[in-house]
């Protein structure tokens, strides 16, 4: 019996290591949550917090830096995570767009397709360092996913200090619901889209 638990723990650790080393790759199956995997995830999150804090420590995003996005599928839902730098978690608003192409004002569209689009605006957050004149957002501008409910994401870059907003759109297939919430240590905003 002890060997079975040990094998499961090793398999969980291997799956977790693969997810950490390739965070944007589709996850075929979720790692079962056990005390060991929770501890490993917490350690990984702490390491990521240190790395992200270092990456954005000298950046002047006028409020909070948006550093990147990553996505995975899990039993029952798909998840997109927006990684943030130090500082308070920004306020966000959401809006649904039915059909058409993903649009975010000013005629801008993003080449991801979905039946509906969930638009997320982070207020007082940008992916641009205004002092250094460089991007701190290292994620893709747009990406498609083969997940059951989350089909893609597209980011609209605004590098205007007076606006200080970060716009992201999610392309959705068939889904039951969605939920947006914040987590800390490291700071991030999570979007769960139910299958």
C-alpha positions as CSV (number, residue, x, y, z in Angstrom):
1,X,0.0,0.0,0.0
2,X,2.9,2.4,0.8
3,X,4.4,1.8,-2.6
4,X,1.1,2.7,-4.4
5,X,0.9,6.1,-2.6
6,X,4.6,6.7,-3.3
7,X,4.1,6.0,-7.0
8,X,1.0,8.3,-7.1
9,X,3.1,11.0,-5.4
10,X,5.9,10.6,-7.9
11,X,3.5,10.8,-10.8
12,X,1.8,13.9,-9.3
13,X,5.2,15.5,-8.8
14,X,6.2,14.7,-12.4
15,X,3.0,16.2,-13.8
16,X,3.4,19.3,-11.6
17,X,7.0,19.7,-12.8
18,X,5.9,19.4,-16.4
19,X,3.2,22.0,-15.8
20,X,5.7,24.4,-14.2
21,X,8.3,24.0,-16.9
22,X,5.7,24.5,-19.7
23,X,2.9,26.6,-18.0
24,X,1.1,27.5,-21.2
25,X,0.9,24.0,-22.7
26,X,-2.5,22.4,-22.6
27,X,-2.9,20.1,-19.6
28,X,-4.5,16.8,-20.6
29,X,-5.4,16.0,-17.0
30,X,-5.2,17.9,-13.7
31,X,-2.8,16.9,-11.0
32,X,-4.9,15.3,-8.2
33,X,-4.8,17.6,-5.2
34,X,-3.1,16.0,-2.2
35,X,-1.2,17.5,0.7
36,X,2.0,16.9,-1.2
37,X,0.9,18.5,-4.4
38,X,-0.6,21.5,-2.5
39,X,2.8,22.0,-0.8
40,X,4.6,21.7,-4.2
41,X,2.2,24.2,-5.8
42,X,2.6,26.6,-2.9
43,X,6.4,26.3,-3.2
44,X,6.1,26.9,-7.0
45,X,3.9,29.9,-6.4
46,X,6.3,31.4,-3.9
47,X,9.2,30.9,-6.3
48,X,7.1,32.5,-9.1
49,X,6.3,35.4,-6.7
50,X,10.0,36.0,-6.1
51,X,10.8,35.9,-9.8
52,X,7.9,38.1,-10.8
53,X,8.6,40.5,-8.0
54,X,12.2,40.8,-9.2
55,X,11.1,41.2,-12.8
56,X,8.7,44.0,-12.0
57,X,10.6,45.5,-9.0
58,X,12.1,48.4,-11.0
59,X,9.2,48.8,-13.4
60,X,6.9,51.8,-13.3
61,X,3.6,50.6,-14.6
62,X,1.9,53.6,-13.0
63,X,0.0,51.2,-10.7
64,X,0.2,47.4,-11.0
65,X,2.2,45.5,-13.7
66,X,0.5,42.8,-15.7
67,X,3.3,40.3,-16.4
68,X,1.7,37.5,-18.4
69,X,-1.1,34.9,-18.8
70,X,-1.3,31.1,-18.7
71,X,-4.1,28.6,-19.2
72,X,-4.9,25.0,-18.6
73,X,-7.9,22.7,-18.6
74,X,-9.1,20.8,-15.6
75,X,-12.0,18.4,-14.9
76,X,-15.1,20.6,-15.0
77,X,-13.5,23.9,-16.0
78,X,-10.8,25.7,-18.0
79,X,-8.7,28.2,-16.2
80,X,-6.8,31.3,-17.3
81,X,-4.5,33.0,-14.9
82,X,-3.3,36.7,-15.3
83,X,0.0,37.1,-13.4
84,X,0.5,40.4,-11.7
85,X,3.5,42.2,-10.2
86,X,3.7,43.7,-6.7
87,X,1.1,46.1,-5.4
88,X,-2.6,45.9,-4.8
89,X,-4.7,43.6,-7.0
90,X,-6.4,45.9,-9.5
91,X,-10.2,46.2,-9.8
92,X,-11.7,44.5,-12.9
93,X,-14.8,44.6,-15.0
94,X,-16.2,42.1,-17.4
95,X,-18.6,42.2,-20.4
96,X,-19.9,39.5,-22.7
97,X,-19.9,39.9,-26.5
98,X,-21.9,37.5,-28.5
99,X,-20.7,36.4,-32.0
100,X,-18.6,38.3,-34.5
101,X,-14.9,38.8,-33.9
102,X,-13.3,39.8,-30.6
103,X,-13.4,43.6,-30.6
104,X,-12.2,46.1,-28.0
105,X,-13.2,49.5,-29.3
106,X,-11.3,51.7,-31.7
107,X,-12.0,49.1,-34.4
108,X,-9.3,46.8,-33.0
109,X,-10.0,43.0,-33.4
110,X,-8.0,40.0,-32.3
111,X,-7.7,36.8,-34.4
112,X,-9.2,34.3,-32.0
113,X,-12.7,32.8,-32.6
114,X,-15.4,31.9,-30.2
115,X,-19.2,31.7,-30.0
116,X,-19.0,34.4,-27.3
117,X,-16.2,36.5,-25.8
118,X,-15.6,37.5,-22.2
119,X,-13.9,40.9,-22.1
120,X,-11.9,41.6,-19.0
121,X,-10.6,45.1,-18.2
122,X,-8.1,45.5,-15.4
123,X,-8.3,49.1,-14.1
124,X,-5.1,50.8,-12.9
125,X,-2.9,48.1,-14.4
126,X,-0.7,47.9,-17.5
127,X,1.9,45.7,-19.1
128,X,4.2,48.7,-19.9
129,X,7.1,50.2,-17.9
130,X,6.7,54.0,-18.4
131,X,10.0,54.9,-16.9
132,X,12.0,52.3,-18.8
133,X,10.0,52.5,-22.0
134,X,9.7,48.7,-22.2
135,X,7.0,46.0,-22.0
136,X,6.9,44.0,-18.8
137,X,4.0,41.9,-20.2
138,X,5.7,38.8,-21.6
139,X,2.7,36.7,-22.5
140,X,1.3,36.2,-26.0
141,X,-0.8,39.0,-27.6
142,X,-3.2,36.3,-28.7
143,X,-3.3,32.5,-28.5
144,X,-5.8,29.7,-29.3
145,X,-6.5,26.8,-27.1
146,X,-8.1,23.4,-27.8
147,X,-9.8,23.3,-24.4
148,X,-13.5,22.3,-24.0
149,X,-14.8,25.8,-23.1
150,X,-11.8,28.3,-23.4
151,X,-10.9,28.6,-27.1
152,X,-8.4,31.4,-27.0
153,X,-7.3,34.8,-25.6
154,X,-6.4,38.1,-27.0
155,X,-4.7,41.1,-25.4
156,X,-5.2,44.7,-26.4
157,X,-2.2,46.8,-25.5
158,X,-2.7,50.3,-24.3
159,X,0.5,52.1,-23.3
160,X,-1.2,55.4,-22.3
161,X,-0.4,56.6,-18.8
162,X,-3.7,58.5,-18.6
163,X,-5.8,55.3,-19.3
164,X,-3.8,52.7,-17.2
165,X,-6.0,49.8,-18.2
166,X,-5.2,46.3,-19.4
167,X,-7.8,44.7,-21.8
168,X,-8.0,41.0,-22.4
169,X,-10.7,39.0,-24.3
170,X,-11.4,35.3,-23.9
171,X,-12.9,33.4,-26.8
172,X,-15.5,30.9,-25.4
173,X,-17.0,27.8,-26.9
174,X,-19.9,26.0,-25.1
175,X,-19.7,26.8,-21.4
176,X,-22.0,26.7,-18.3
177,X,-20.7,29.7,-16.3
178,X,-17.6,31.7,-15.5
179,X,-16.1,33.1,-12.4
180,X,-13.4,35.7,-11.9
181,X,-11.5,36.1,-8.6
182,X,-8.2,37.2,-7.2
183,X,-5.4,35.2,-5.4
184,X,-2.3,36.5,-3.6
185,X,1.3,35.3,-3.0
186,X,1.9,35.8,-6.0
187,X,-0.8,38.3,-7.0
188,X,-3.0,37.0,-9.9
189,X,-6.5,37.2,-11.3
190,X,-8.0,33.8,-12.1
191,X,-10.8,33.2,-14.6
192,X,-12.6,29.8,-14.4
193,X,-14.8,28.9,-17.3
194,X,-17.1,25.9,-16.5
195,X,-17.6,23.2,-19.1
